[in-house]
Amino acid sequence: MLKVKTLLFKALISIDRMFNLFTGGVFQETFSTRCYINAQMKPPGKVKSVWVKIEKLIDWMFWEYHCKYSFEFEMRLKREWAIKYGVLNEN
């Protein structure tokens, strides 16, 4: 059962990443992460307000702070990968 859940999780992440890619993002991150980054980092203006609204919608659809947790999860995975392959020291 655990293998099925893991496989399903990976399939959903892959679909999410493909959606992000087709909407102008990069394949290495999910759409939720992209929403969080753009909502937090873009300078104030029309574009930022759109990302903030999308982030709020996604958080409403899944759970509170979903986009933030997605960002933190992806950053943790990237850091672990960098340490494992010697790109980054643990210190």
Backbone atoms as SQL, in Angstrom:
CREATE TABLE atoms (id INTEGER PRIMARY KEY, chain TEXT, resi INTEGER, resn TEXT, atom TEXT, x REAL, y REAL, z REAL);
INSERT INTO atoms VALUES
  (1, 'A', 1, 'MET', 'N', 0.823, -1.202, 0.000),
  (2, 'A', 1, 'MET', 'CA', 0.000, 0.000, 0.000),
  (3, 'A', 1, 'MET', 'C', 0.865, 1.264, 0.000),
  (4, 'A', 2, 'LEU', 'N', 1.976, 1.217, 0.754),
  (5, 'A', 2, 'LEU', 'CA', 2.856, 2.381, 0.825),
  (6, 'A', 2, 'LEU', 'C', 3.472, 2.689, -0.537),
  (7, 'A', 3, 'LYS', 'N', 3.829, 1.650, -1.288),
  (8, 'A', 3, 'LYS', 'CA', 4.400, 1.854, -2.613),
  (9, 'A', 3, 'LYS', 'C', 3.394, 2.523, -3.548),
  (10, 'A', 4, 'VAL', 'N', 2.128, 2.152, -3.425),
  (11, 'A', 4, 'VAL', 'CA', 1.083, 2.754, -4.257),
  (12, 'A', 4, 'VAL', 'C', 0.938, 4.236, -3.925),
  (13, 'A', 5, 'LYS', 'N', 0.935, 4.569, -2.637),
  (14, 'A', 5, 'LYS', 'CA', 0.826, 5.965, -2.218),
  (15, 'A', 5, 'LYS', 'C', 2.030, 6.775, -2.685),
  (16, 'A', 6, 'THR', 'N', 3.219, 6.197, -2.578),
  (17, 'A', 6, 'THR', 'CA', 4.433, 6.877, -3.016),
  (18, 'A', 6, 'THR', 'C', 4.407, 7.104, -4.516),
  (19, 'A', 7, 'LEU', 'N', 3.987, 6.092, -5.255),
  (20, 'A', 7, 'LEU', 'CA', 3.891, 6.210, -6.710),
  (21, 'A', 7, 'LEU', 'C', 2.853, 7.255, -7.105),
  (22, 'A', 8, 'LEU', 'N', 1.719, 7.259, -6.425),
  (23, 'A', 8, 'LEU', 'CA', 0.681, 8.252, -6.698),
  (24, 'A', 8, 'LEU', 'C', 1.182, 9.664, -6.403),
  (25, 'A', 9, 'PHE', 'N', 1.888, 9.835, -5.283),
  (26, 'A', 9, 'PHE', 'CA', 2.451, 11.135, -4.924),
  (27, 'A', 9, 'PHE', 'C', 3.418, 11.614, -5.999),
  (28, 'A', 10, 'LYS', 'N', 4.299, 10.734, -6.459),
  (29, 'A', 10, 'LYS', 'CA', 5.264, 11.098, -7.494),
  (30, 'A', 10, 'LYS', 'C', 4.572, 11.433, -8.808),
  (31, 'A', 11, 'ALA', 'N', 3.517, 10.719, -9.131),
  (32, 'A', 11, 'ALA', 'CA', 2.767, 11.004, -10.361),
  (33, 'A', 11, 'ALA', 'C', 2.096, 12.373, -10.289),
  (34, 'A', 12, 'LEU', 'N', 1.518, 12.698, -9.138),
  (35, 'A', 12, 'LEU', 'CA', 0.879, 14.009, -8.980),
  (36, 'A', 12, 'LEU', 'C', 1.895, 15.142, -9.045),
  (37, 'A', 13, 'ILE', 'N', 3.057, 14.946, -8.450),
  (38, 'A', 13, 'ILE', 'CA', 4.117, 15.953, -8.510),
  (39, 'A', 13, 'ILE', 'C', 4.572, 16.138, -9.954),
  (40, 'A', 14, 'SER', 'N', 4.693, 15.052, -10.697),
  (41, 'A', 14, 'SER', 'CA', 5.100, 15.143, -12.107),
  (42, 'A', 14, 'SER', 'C', 4.081, 15.919, -12.932),
  (43, 'A', 15, 'ILE', 'N', 2.803, 15.655, -12.700),
  (44, 'A', 15, 'ILE', 'CA', 1.750, 16.397, -13.412),
  (45, 'A', 15, 'ILE', 'C', 1.814, 17.869, -13.052),
  (46, 'A', 16, 'ASP', 'N', 2.004, 18.161, -11.773),
  (47, 'A', 16, 'ASP', 'CA', 2.109, 19.545, -11.304),
  (48, 'A', 16, 'ASP', 'C', 3.295, 20.251, -11.956),
  (49, 'A', 17, 'ARG', 'N', 4.426, 19.571, -12.030),
  (50, 'A', 17, 'ARG', 'CA', 5.616, 20.163, -12.644),
  (51, 'A', 17, 'ARG', 'C', 5.424, 20.388, -14.138),
  (52, 'A', 18, 'MET', 'N', 4.744, 19.474, -14.807),
  (53, 'A', 18, 'MET', 'CA', 4.463, 19.656, -16.232),
  (54, 'A', 18, 'MET', 'C', 3.547, 20.866, -16.432),
  (55, 'A', 19, 'PHE', 'N', 2.534, 21.010, -15.575),
  (56, 'A', 19, 'PHE', 'CA', 1.647, 22.172, -15.653),
  (57, 'A', 19, 'PHE', 'C', 2.449, 23.456, -15.456),
  (58, 'A', 20, 'ASN', 'N', 3.345, 23.449, -14.487),
  (59, 'A', 20, 'ASN', 'CA', 4.191, 24.614, -14.242),
  (60, 'A', 20, 'ASN', 'C', 5.040, 24.936, -15.467),
  (61, 'A', 21, 'LEU', 'N', 5.588, 23.912, -16.085),
  (62, 'A', 21, 'LEU', 'CA', 6.412, 24.093, -17.279),
  (63, 'A', 21, 'LEU', 'C', 5.598, 24.694, -18.427),
  (64, 'A', 22, 'PHE', 'N', 4.395, 24.179, -18.642),
  (65, 'A', 22, 'PHE', 'CA', 3.560, 24.660, -19.747),
  (66, 'A', 22, 'PHE', 'C', 2.998, 26.061, -19.504),
  (67, 'A', 23, 'THR', 'N', 3.041, 26.542, -18.256),
  (68, 'A', 23, 'THR', 'CA', 2.565, 27.894, -17.963),
  (69, 'A', 23, 'THR', 'C', 3.714, 28.883, -17.769),
  (70, 'A', 24, 'GLY', 'N', 4.906, 28.486, -18.212),
  (71, 'A', 24, 'GLY', 'CA', 6.030, 29.425, -18.192),
  (72, 'A', 24, 'GLY', 'C', 7.025, 29.248, -17.069),
  (73, 'A', 25, 'GLY', 'N', 6.844, 28.246, -16.239),
  (74, 'A', 25, 'GLY', 'CA', 7.778, 27.998, -15.149),
  (75, 'A', 25, 'GLY', 'C', 8.863, 27.024, -15.569),
  (76, 'A', 26, 'VAL', 'N', 9.611, 26.544, -14.590),
  (77, 'A', 26, 'VAL', 'CA', 10.666, 25.569, -14.855),
  (78, 'A', 26, 'VAL', 'C', 10.220, 24.211, -14.326),
  (79, 'A', 27, 'PHE', 'N', 10.734, 23.133, -14.947),
  (80, 'A', 27, 'PHE', 'CA', 10.306, 21.785, -14.581),
  (81, 'A', 27, 'PHE', 'C', 10.763, 21.390, -13.180),
  (82, 'A', 28, 'GLN', 'N', 11.817, 22.006, -12.663),
  (83, 'A', 28, 'GLN', 'CA', 12.364, 21.607, -11.364),
  (84, 'A', 28, 'GLN', 'C', 11.518, 22.049, -10.175),
  (85, 'A', 29, 'GLU', 'N', 10.463, 22.825, -10.394),
  (86, 'A', 29, 'GLU', 'CA', 9.639, 23.247, -9.261),
  (87, 'A', 29, 'GLU', 'C', 8.159, 23.056, -9.573),
  (88, 'A', 30, 'THR', 'N', 7.363, 22.927, -8.529),
  (89, 'A', 30, 'THR', 'CA', 5.929, 22.766, -8.709),
  (90, 'A', 30, 'THR', 'C', 5.276, 24.136, -8.878),
  (91, 'A', 31, 'PHE', 'N', 4.047, 24.115, -9.348),
  (92, 'A', 31, 'PHE', 'CA', 3.315, 25.366, -9.544),
  (93, 'A', 31, 'PHE', 'C', 3.071, 26.064, -8.203),
  (94, 'A', 32, 'SER', 'N', 2.823, 25.289, -7.159),
  (95, 'A', 32, 'SER', 'CA', 2.608, 25.875, -5.827),
  (96, 'A', 32, 'SER', 'C', 3.850, 26.623, -5.352),
  (97, 'A', 33, 'THR', 'N', 5.017, 26.046, -5.571),
  (98, 'A', 33, 'THR', 'CA', 6.261, 26.707, -5.192),
  (99, 'A', 33, 'THR', 'C', 6.445, 27.988, -5.995),
  (100, 'A', 34, 'ARG', 'N', 6.174, 27.913, -7.286),
  (101, 'A', 34, 'ARG', 'CA', 6.296, 29.100, -8.140),
  (102, 'A', 34, 'ARG', 'C', 5.355, 30.207, -7.678),
  (103, 'A', 35, 'CYS', 'N', 4.141, 29.843, -7.304),
  (104, 'A', 35, 'CYS', 'CA', 3.187, 30.842, -6.800),
  (105, 'A', 35, 'CYS', 'C', 3.718, 31.515, -5.539),
  (106, 'A', 36, 'TYR', 'N', 4.252, 30.711, -4.624),
  (107, 'A', 36, 'TYR', 'CA', 4.776, 31.262, -3.377),
  (108, 'A', 36, 'TYR', 'C', 5.943, 32.208, -3.654),
  (109, 'A', 37, 'ILE', 'N', 6.872, 31.786, -4.489),
  (110, 'A', 37, 'ILE', 'CA', 8.037, 32.620, -4.802),
  (111, 'A', 37, 'ILE', 'C', 7.601, 33.939, -5.427),
  (112, 'A', 38, 'ASN', 'N', 6.728, 33.870, -6.413),
  (113, 'A', 38, 'ASN', 'CA', 6.293, 35.099, -7.096),
  (114, 'A', 38, 'ASN', 'C', 5.440, 35.990, -6.200),
  (115, 'A', 39, 'ALA', 'N', 4.617, 35.394, -5.346),
  (116, 'A', 39, 'ALA', 'CA', 3.793, 36.194, -4.435),
  (117, 'A', 39, 'ALA', 'C', 4.643, 36.895, -3.383),
  (118, 'A', 40, 'GLN', 'N', 5.752, 36.273, -2.988),
  (119, 'A', 40, 'GLN', 'CA', 6.601, 36.856, -1.945),
  (120, 'A', 40, 'GLN', 'C', 7.702, 37.754, -2.489),
  (121, 'A', 41, 'MET', 'N', 8.217, 37.471, -3.672),
  (122, 'A', 41, 'MET', 'CA', 9.426, 38.140, -4.153),
  (123, 'A', 41, 'MET', 'C', 9.197, 39.228, -5.198),
  (124, 'A', 42, 'LYS', 'N', 8.084, 39.174, -5.908),
  (125, 'A', 42, 'LYS', 'CA', 7.857, 40.176, -6.951),
  (126, 'A', 42, 'LYS', 'C', 7.664, 41.549, -6.314),
  (127, 'A', 43, 'PRO', 'N', 8.113, 42.611, -7.010),
  (128, 'A', 43, 'PRO', 'CA', 7.843, 43.956, -6.496),
  (129, 'A', 43, 'PRO', 'C', 6.342, 44.245, -6.571),
  (130, 'A', 44, 'PRO', 'N', 5.851, 45.105, -5.680),
  (131, 'A', 44, 'PRO', 'CA', 4.418, 45.415, -5.682),
  (132, 'A', 44, 'PRO', 'C', 3.953, 45.896, -7.060),
  (133, 'A', 45, 'GLY', 'N', 2.767, 45.491, -7.413),
  (134, 'A', 45, 'GLY', 'CA', 2.197, 45.879, -8.699),
  (135, 'A', 45, 'GLY', 'C', 1.153, 44.885, -9.145),
  (136, 'A', 46, 'LYS', 'N', 0.719, 45.054, -10.380),
  (137, 'A', 46, 'LYS', 'CA', -0.349, 44.218, -10.919),
  (138, 'A', 46, 'LYS', 'C', 0.041, 42.741, -10.993),
  (139, 'A', 47, 'VAL', 'N', 1.265, 42.466, -11.439),
  (140, 'A', 47, 'VAL', 'CA', 1.711, 41.074, -11.584),
  (141, 'A', 47, 'VAL', 'C', 1.760, 40.378, -10.224),
  (142, 'A', 48, 'LYS', 'N', 2.294, 41.064, -9.211),
  (143, 'A', 48, 'LYS', 'CA', 2.376, 40.464, -7.877),
  (144, 'A', 48, 'LYS', 'C', 0.982, 40.174, -7.338),
  (145, 'A', 49, 'SER', 'N', 0.043, 41.077, -7.556),
  (146, 'A', 49, 'SER', 'CA', -1.305, 40.872, -7.016),
  (147, 'A', 49, 'SER', 'C', -1.963, 39.632, -7.631),
  (148, 'A', 50, 'VAL', 'N', -1.657, 39.350, -8.896),
  (149, 'A', 50, 'VAL', 'CA', -2.194, 38.139, -9.524),
  (150, 'A', 50, 'VAL', 'C', -1.619, 36.899, -8.842),
  (151, 'A', 51, 'TRP', 'N', -0.308, 36.893, -8.595),
  (152, 'A', 51, 'TRP', 'CA', 0.326, 35.740, -7.944),
  (153, 'A', 51, 'TRP', 'C', -0.184, 35.562, -6.516),
  (154, 'A', 52, 'VAL', 'N', -0.422, 36.665, -5.816),
  (155, 'A', 52, 'VAL', 'CA', -0.948, 36.581, -4.449),
  (156, 'A', 52, 'VAL', 'C', -2.335, 35.939, -4.474),
  (157, 'A', 53, 'LYS', 'N', -3.165, 36.328, -5.445),
  (158, 'A', 53, 'LYS', 'CA', -4.505, 35.746, -5.554),
  (159, 'A', 53, 'LYS', 'C', -4.445, 34.257, -5.890),
  (160, 'A', 54, 'ILE', 'N', -3.549, 33.883, -6.787),
  (161, 'A', 54, 'ILE', 'CA', -3.406, 32.468, -7.143),
  (162, 'A', 54, 'ILE', 'C', -2.915, 31.668, -5.934),
  (163, 'A', 55, 'GLU', 'N', -1.955, 32.238, -5.200),
  (164, 'A', 55, 'GLU', 'CA', -1.451, 31.564, -3.998),
  (165, 'A', 55, 'GLU', 'C', -2.573, 31.357, -2.983),
  (166, 'A', 56, 'LYS', 'N', -3.388, 32.379, -2.771),
  (167, 'A', 56, 'LYS', 'CA', -4.506, 32.253, -1.824),
  (168, 'A', 56, 'LYS', 'C', -5.512, 31.207, -2.286),
  (169, 'A', 57, 'LEU', 'N', -5.761, 31.149, -3.589),
  (170, 'A', 57, 'LEU', 'CA', -6.684, 30.154, -4.127),
  (171, 'A', 57, 'LEU', 'C', -6.162, 28.733, -3.901),
  (172, 'A', 58, 'ILE', 'N', -4.887, 28.524, -4.192),
  (173, 'A', 58, 'ILE', 'CA', -4.292, 27.194, -3.994),
  (174, 'A', 58, 'ILE', 'C', -4.301, 26.824, -2.511),
  (175, 'A', 59, 'ASP', 'N', -3.952, 27.773, -1.647),
  (176, 'A', 59, 'ASP', 'CA', -3.988, 27.510, -0.204),
  (177, 'A', 59, 'ASP', 'C', -5.410, 27.165, 0.251),
  (178, 'A', 60, 'TRP', 'N', -6.398, 27.807, -0.333),
  (179, 'A', 60, 'TRP', 'CA', -7.791, 27.518, 0.013),
  (180, 'A', 60, 'TRP', 'C', -8.188, 26.122, -0.475),
  (181, 'A', 61, 'MET', 'N', -7.734, 25.761, -1.685),
  (182, 'A', 61, 'MET', 'CA', -8.091, 24.466, -2.265),
  (183, 'A', 61, 'MET', 'C', -7.476, 23.295, -1.505),
  (184, 'A', 62, 'PHE', 'N', -6.256, 23.440, -1.039),
  (185, 'A', 62, 'PHE', 'CA', -5.570, 22.343, -0.368),
  (186, 'A', 62, 'PHE', 'C', -5.600, 22.534, 1.144),
  (187, 'A', 63, 'TRP', 'N', -4.749, 23.367, 1.676),
  (188, 'A', 63, 'TRP', 'CA', -4.733, 23.685, 3.106),
  (189, 'A', 63, 'TRP', 'C', -3.956, 24.978, 3.290),
  (190, 'A', 64, 'GLU', 'N', -4.138, 25.581, 4.444),
  (191, 'A', 64, 'GLU', 'CA', -3.475, 26.848, 4.728),
  (192, 'A', 64, 'GLU', 'C', -1.957, 26.680, 4.646),
  (193, 'A', 65, 'TYR', 'N', -1.306, 27.613, 3.988),
  (194, 'A', 65, 'TYR', 'CA', 0.151, 27.643, 3.798),
  (195, 'A', 65, 'TYR', 'C', 0.664, 26.506, 2.907),
  (196, 'A', 66, 'HIS', 'N', -0.183, 25.946, 2.064),
  (197, 'A', 66, 'HIS', 'CA', 0.239, 24.872, 1.162),
  (198, 'A', 66, 'HIS', 'C', 1.413, 25.320, 0.294),
  (199, 'A', 67, 'CYS', 'N', 1.311, 26.514, -0.291),
  (200, 'A', 67, 'CYS', 'CA', 2.363, 26.995, -1.190),
  (201, 'A', 67, 'CYS', 'C', 3.678, 27.205, -0.438),
  (202, 'A', 68, 'LYS', 'N', 3.596, 27.743, 0.763),
  (203, 'A', 68, 'LYS', 'CA', 4.796, 27.948, 1.575),
  (204, 'A', 68, 'LYS', 'C', 5.439, 26.606, 1.933),
  (205, 'A', 69, 'TYR', 'N', 4.628, 25.652, 2.352),
  (206, 'A', 69, 'TYR', 'CA', 5.160, 24.336, 2.701),
  (207, 'A', 69, 'TYR', 'C', 5.750, 23.639, 1.481),
  (208, 'A', 70, 'SER', 'N', 5.137, 23.836, 0.325),
  (209, 'A', 70, 'SER', 'CA', 5.662, 23.268, -0.919),
  (210, 'A', 70, 'SER', 'C', 7.043, 23.844, -1.223),
  (211, 'A', 71, 'PHE', 'N', 7.180, 25.151, -1.060),
  (212, 'A', 71, 'PHE', 'CA', 8.468, 25.821, -1.270),
  (213, 'A', 71, 'PHE', 'C', 9.524, 25.275, -0.315),
  (214, 'A', 72, 'GLU', 'N', 9.178, 25.180, 0.975),
  (215, 'A', 72, 'GLU', 'CA', 10.127, 24.695, 1.971),
  (216, 'A', 72, 'GLU', 'C', 10.517, 23.234, 1.706),
  (217, 'A', 73, 'PHE', 'N', 9.563, 22.408, 1.290),
  (218, 'A', 73, 'PHE', 'CA', 9.831, 21.009, 0.975),
  (219, 'A', 73, 'PHE', 'C', 10.808, 20.902, -0.194),
  (220, 'A', 74, 'GLU', 'N', 10.568, 21.672, -1.250),
  (221, 'A', 74, 'GLU', 'CA', 11.450, 21.623, -2.419),
  (222, 'A', 74, 'GLU', 'C', 12.849, 22.139, -2.096),
  (223, 'A', 75, 'MET', 'N', 12.951, 23.174, -1.287),
  (224, 'A', 75, 'MET', 'CA', 14.269, 23.694, -0.915),
  (225, 'A', 75, 'MET', 'C', 15.041, 22.676, -0.083),
  (226, 'A', 76, 'ARG', 'N', 14.332, 21.966, 0.797),
  (227, 'A', 76, 'ARG', 'CA', 14.970, 20.923, 1.604),
  (228, 'A', 76, 'ARG', 'C', 15.477, 19.790, 0.708),
  (229, 'A', 77, 'LEU', 'N', 14.666, 19.374, -0.279),
  (230, 'A', 77, 'LEU', 'CA', 15.096, 18.323, -1.209),
  (231, 'A', 77, 'LEU', 'C', 16.317, 18.761, -2.016),
  (232, 'A', 78, 'LYS', 'N', 16.319, 19.997, -2.490),
  (233, 'A', 78, 'LYS', 'CA', 17.455, 20.497, -3.276),
  (234, 'A', 78, 'LYS', 'C', 18.720, 20.558, -2.430),
  (235, 'A', 79, 'ARG', 'N', 18.574, 20.964, -1.176),
  (236, 'A', 79, 'ARG', 'CA', 19.729, 21.032, -0.276),
  (237, 'A', 79, 'ARG', 'C', 20.284, 19.633, -0.009),
  (238, 'A', 80, 'GLU', 'N', 19.382, 18.678, 0.254),
  (239, 'A', 80, 'GLU', 'CA', 19.825, 17.305, 0.500),
  (240, 'A', 80, 'GLU', 'C', 20.538, 16.737, -0.727),
  (241, 'A', 81, 'TRP', 'N', 20.022, 17.010, -1.918),
  (242, 'A', 81, 'TRP', 'CA', 20.660, 16.548, -3.149),
  (243, 'A', 81, 'TRP', 'C', 22.049, 17.157, -3.300),
  (244, 'A', 82, 'ALA', 'N', 22.163, 18.467, -3.023),
  (245, 'A', 82, 'ALA', 'CA', 23.450, 19.151, -3.160),
  (246, 'A', 82, 'ALA', 'C', 24.483, 18.596, -2.175),
  (247, 'A', 83, 'ILE', 'N', 24.060, 18.270, -0.963),
  (248, 'A', 83, 'ILE', 'CA', 24.971, 17.691, 0.020),
  (249, 'A', 83, 'ILE', 'C', 25.369, 16.281, -0.413),
  (250, 'A', 84, 'LYS', 'N', 24.406, 15.486, -0.859),
  (251, 'A', 84, 'LYS', 'CA', 24.664, 14.096, -1.260),
  (252, 'A', 84, 'LYS', 'C', 25.670, 14.009, -2.394),
  (253, 'A', 85, 'TYR', 'N', 25.596, 14.906, -3.354),
  (254, 'A', 85, 'TYR', 'CA', 26.479, 14.853, -4.514),
  (255, 'A', 85, 'TYR', 'C', 27.670, 15.797, -4.422),
  (256, 'A', 86, 'GLY', 'N', 27.935, 16.318, -3.223),
  (257, 'A', 86, 'GLY', 'CA', 29.138, 17.093, -2.985),
  (258, 'A', 86, 'GLY', 'C', 29.135, 18.506, -3.541),
  (259, 'A', 87, 'VAL', 'N', 27.992, 19.001, -3.929),
  (260, 'A', 87, 'VAL', 'CA', 27.896, 20.359, -4.448),
  (261, 'A', 87, 'VAL', 'C', 27.901, 21.358, -3.298),
  (262, 'A', 88, 'LEU', 'N', 27.445, 20.918, -2.132),
  (263, 'A', 88, 'LEU', 'CA', 27.311, 21.783, -0.967),
  (264, 'A', 88, 'LEU', 'C', 27.837, 21.032, 0.264),
  (265, 'A', 89, 'ASN', 'N', 28.601, 21.714, 1.103),
  (266, 'A', 89, 'ASN', 'CA', 29.051, 21.109, 2.349),
  (267, 'A', 89, 'ASN', 'C', 27.945, 21.195, 3.384),
  (268, 'A', 90, 'GLU', 'N', 27.919, 20.262, 4.324),
  (269, 'A', 90, 'GLU', 'CA', 26.888, 20.255, 5.361),
  (270, 'A', 90, 'GLU', 'C', 27.034, 21.411, 6.328),
  (271, 'A', 91, 'ASN', 'N', 28.185, 21.986, 6.459),
  (272, 'A', 91, 'ASN', 'CA', 28.423, 23.079, 7.424),
  (273, 'A', 91, 'ASN', 'C', 27.722, 24.310, 7.024);
